[in-house]
Amino acid sequence: KVYEEWAAEVKATVPPEQLLIHQSKDGWPPLCKALRIAEEDCPSARGEPCPRAPNDRAFMLRMFGAMKILVDYFAVIAGVCVVIVVGLLWGVWRCCCARRVREK
């Protein structure tokens, strides 16, 4: 509902000659025209397909599952990263700095 209200406000506010309502199925030509890109410089003239994001339900569920795992195990992941960084810093200190202290 919020998106639909915002879209209606944009359509009512922006002059029609400056407004492009684009769908990926339309491809590059409407974008190039709206951006005043010469037809020969448009990616479609070079045969480049218009990028399409996967928006099927199965893909979205997989992405949601991956994000849920990251959120659920954030503390564990952050803890492992901290241990690795501290271990690396300790190793560098022991290798480089501790030797200088012992030599004095």
HELIX and SHEET records of a PDB file:
HELIX    1   1 VAL A    2  THR A   13  1                                  12    
HELIX    2   2 PRO A   16  GLN A   18  5                                   3    
HELIX    3   3 SER A   24  ASP A   26  5                                   3    
HELIX    4   4 TRP A   28  ALA A   34  1                                   7    
HELIX    5   5 GLU A   39  ASP A   41  5                                   3    
HELIX    6   6 PRO A   43  ARG A   46  5                                   4    
HELIX    7   7 ARG A   57  ASP A   72  1                                  16    
HELIX    8   8 PHE A   74  VAL A   92  1                                  19    
HELIX    9   9 TRP A   93  CYS A   97  3                                   5    
HELIX   10  10 ALA A   98  GLU A  103  1                                   6    
END                                                                             
